[in-house]
Amino acid sequence: MRKRNRVSKKPVLFIACEGTSTEFNYFTSWGETEEALDKFERVEVYPDENENNPQTNPYQLFQIAKNALDSGSADYAWAVFDKDNHPRLPDTFTDAAAAGVNIAFSSRSFEEWVLMHFEKNNTPFNATECKNATGRPINCGSHTVPNCTPIDCLTGHIRRRNHISGYSKKSDFDLFTAIHQNTEVALTNSAWLRFQVGASINVAQPPLHNLNPYTNVDQLIYLFLPSTLNIEWGNANTNIQLNNWTINTRLDNGDIVVNVSHTQPNPQILNALFLDSLVTTDDSLNETPGTVINNQYLTNNNGSNNQILRANDVIEYRIQNNNQQYFLFKNDNTRIFITLY
């Protein structure tokens, strides 16, 4: 965190947006929530309505965010932009990282983050909005224009699936109210999407500007929330590691079998609270506590028992299967999702 030129009880968050209506209004609304006001002195979103000639090129947005840090007017700075065939995208990512400016990037566009509030979808959309010959949106996906032309677009898909039937990028559309209630689903689905495109947190990051689809807007949204979750996705029969935990889950004779180990310095207590960490869930995050049938140690070289699990020992739980699509291990700020079906 940069030192500021004046004393303040709370930090200032600065967000430079490519979108002058949708993104600006959305993040402005986040900045007015009780959660944001508890954490920040204020949230400044660029460009505001007084900006006559707003800069929307990603590299320019990075420079504006960097200036907010360098001047001491902000403690945290983010640039929010889309793929959209912008020039200098690789330079933007490289220079922003060196300058301490964070990037919330979406591909094809910010609507990828909107879509994550409603469904898991890894379709590589190549258009945000279908437009007519004069460049005006045709409102595809609506009752009057049900189909996209010439290719499916993100906003058309959102309207066609009736996620937000009246979705619009106009300045008077209240996106925040339309999607805010599904924020937890969006946080989970965004992590799922990064897993699908090979950009999850446990792998070397590919060149993000080449990915489609992709979004990490969730990482910016966490700044407004009381706590950050570390979310990782994986497939059955694979070791998934996160926050010193390793989870391997599989289906066996109709049951769910979960192997659990950790590398934390302190033993982990295997009490009822820990068993609450073993749940199944679905796309709407309807969680069902796991009913343990039995457990056994697969590896016990460090003195673990039924009360404590020591580092590097492996305990296996057999859990009743209730046919939900995902197994979820949840412990403190750790969420490991395993696709079962």
N, C-alpha and C positions, 0 to 999 in steps of 0.2 A: 504494500500500500504506500502510495506517495505521500510525502509530507505536504501539508497545505499551508498556505500563507496566513491562515487565521485559525483560531481555536474554535472547535465545534464539538458539541456533545455527540452528534451523530454524523456519519459520513454522507457524502453526496454521490448519487449515482447519475452518470451521464450516458444517454443512449442516443446514438446517431443513426437515424433510420433512412433507408432507401425510399420506402413508401411514405408519401406525404399525407396520406389519409388513413388507409387501413392500419398500417403499423403504428403510425403516430398516435392515432386515437386509442388503439389497443394498449400500448405501453403507458400512455398517459392515464388511462383508467386503472391500470395496475398500480401506478404510482400514487393513486388516490385511495387505495385500499388501506384498511387498518393495519394489515400486516406490513405494508410498505412504510407507513407513517411511524410504526414502531421501530423500524430498523434504520430509516434514512431521514436526514434533515429535510431533504427534498429529492425528487427524481426529475431531472431535466431531460426532456425529449426534443431532439432536433429532427426536422426543422419545425418551428412553431408557425402559427398563422401570420406572424409579422415578417417572415423571411420572404423577401421579394424574388430572389433567384436561388432557390435551395440547391445544394449540391447533392446529387444522388449517385454519383459514380462511387463504387466501393472504395477505391483508393482515396478519393477525396473524403469519404466518410471516416475512414481510418485516420486521416490527417486531422480532421475536425475533433475526433475523439482524443487523439494524442495531444492536441492543443489544450483540451480541457484538463488533462492530467498535468501537462507541463506548466500550465498557468497556475495550478493549485486550486482551480475552481471546482474540481471534482476529485473524489478519492478512487472511484471505480469508473471505467469507461468501456463501453461496448459499441461495436458497429454492427448493424443489422442489415443484411442484404441477401439477394438471391443470386442464382447462377446467371440467367438471362444473357449469356454471351458477352459479359462485360470484359473490357480489356484489363490487363494487369492483375488478374485475380491471384496468380501465384505470388506476385510481389506483395499484394495486400496481406495475405496470410503470413508470409515471412516477416515483413516489416512490423506488422501488428504484434506478433509474438515477441519480437525484440523490444518493442516499445511498451509492453505491458497492457496493450489494448486487447480486449477479448472480442471474439467474433461469434455472432449468432448467424449461421449460414443455413439457407434452405435451398433445395434443388428439387423440382424445378423452381419453385417460388415459395413465398411465405405461406401460401395455401397448403403446402405439405404439412406444416405445423397445425393448421386448422383441421386438416383431414385426420390427423392422429388423435383428435378428441373423440372420434367416432368409430374408427376401424383400423385394423392392421392391414396395410396395403403397401406392397413394394413394387407397384407398377411404375415404370419410368415415364411419367407424363412429359411430353415435349412442348406443351403449351399451357399457359395459365388461363387464358380467356380467349374464346373464339370471337373474332371480330369480322365486320363486314368490309366491303371495299373501301369505305371511308375511314376505317380504323375504329369504329364504334362497336362496343360489345353487343352481341346478338342475343344475350341472355339464354344461351343454350342450357339444356337440362331443365328448363321450365316447361309448363304445360303448352305454351305457345310455340316454343322451339325445343322439342324434346332431345334432338340429336345434335352432336357436335359436328362442326365442319371446319377443316377437312379431317382433323384428327381429334381424338378425345382430349379434352382439356381438364385441368384440375377443378376449376370452378363449376364446370358443367357436371362433373362427377359428383361434387358435393351437393349440388341442387338435385340432380337426378336420383341420388340415393336418399333424398329427403332428409339429409343430415341438417341442412339449413336451407329450407325451401326458397327463402327469399334472399339468399346470400348475394351481397353486392360489395364492390370495392369503392362505392361512393362514400363521400366523407360523412354522410348522415347515417350510415349503417352502423349499428352498435354491435360490433363483433364481440367485444368483451362480455356483454350480457348473454350473447348467443352461445358462447362456448365455455364460459368460466366454470360452470358446474361440473364439467367433464375434465378438469385440469389433471386430476390424478390418473385418469385413463390416458391422457395425452403424454404424461411423463413416462408411463410404462410403455406405451406404444412407440414412443420415439426411441427408447433404448432398444426395443425389439427391432425397429427398422435399421438401426446402426448395426445390430448383429446380423441382419439379413444381407447387408451390403458390405460386410467385412470391415466395419469401422467401429466395432464395440471397444470397450475400454481396456480389454485385456490383449489387444493385438496392436502391432505397429500400424499407425494411422496411414492409410493411403492418401494420395493427393485429393483432398476433399473437393476441390473445385471441379474434379472430373466425375464426381459421383452424381447419379440420378437414379432413384430418389435419395434424399438425405435431409435431415434437419437436426440441429442441436439447440434450437430455441429453448428447449426445456432447461438447459444449463443456465440461461439468463433468468428464466422464471423462478428457479430455485432461490435467487437472491431476494425475492419478495416473500418467500415462505419461511416459516419458523425454523425449518431444518432441511438439509439436503439429504436425499436418498441416493445411495450408490446402487444402481440397478444393472444387473447382467442377465443375459439370456443364454440358453444353451439347449442342446438336444439331449435326449435320453442316452444312456450308456457312455457319457462323456464327462470327464472331470471338469467342473466349472469352479474357478477360483475367484474369490472376491473378499477383500478385507480380512485376509488371513484364514478364511474359511474355504474348504473344498467340499463340494457336493456332487455326488454321482447318483443319478436316479434311473430306475428302469422298471418296466412292467414284468412281473413274474407270476405265472399261474393265476392271473387275475388280480394280484395284489400289486401295490407300489412298494418297491424296495429302495431305500435311501441310505447311502453310505455318507457319513459325516466325519470330517476331521478338521483340525485347525492347527495353526502355527503360532498362536498367541502365547505370550510368556506365562500367563496365569491360567490355571485349570478352569474349564467352563462347567458350571453347575448344571447337572441334568435333572432339573426339577420340573414341576408342572408348567412354569413359565417357558422353559426351554421347549417342552413338547408343543406349546402353542406356536412355536416357530415352524412346525411342520403342517402345512395346509395345502389344499388344492384350491384352484380358482379358475375363472373363465375370463372371457374378453371384457366383461363388465366389472371384473374384480370382485365378484361375489365369492367370498372366501368360506371354505368349509374346513373346520379343524380336522386334522388327521386322527383317526382312531388307530392306535398302535396295537398290533396283534402280538408282536414279540420283538425282542432285540437281542443282539449278540455282538461281541467284539470280533472283528476280523483281524485286527492288529492291536496288541496290548503289550507294549514293551516298557511302559513308563508308569505303571501302577494305577491305571484308570479303573473305575468301578461303576456301579449303578448310580452313584451320586455325582461323580466328577469325570470329565473327559479331559485328559492331559494332552499336551501338544504331540502331534504326529501319530497318536493312536487313532484307530478307525472303528467307529461303532456303526452297526447296521440296524436300521429299523424296518420292519415290515408293517405296512399300513394298509388298511382297508381302502379299496378303490371305489370311489363314487362316480367314476366316469367323467369327471371334469377334465378339461383339455390340458391344464397345466398343473404341475407341482410347483409350490412356492416355499422357499426357505426364507424366513424373515426374522432378522435378529438385529436389534438396535437400528442402525441406518443402512443395513444390508438387505437387499432383496435379490434373490437368485431364482429366476424362473426357468423351469425345465418343460419343454414341449413333450407331452406324453403321446399325443395322437396327431 
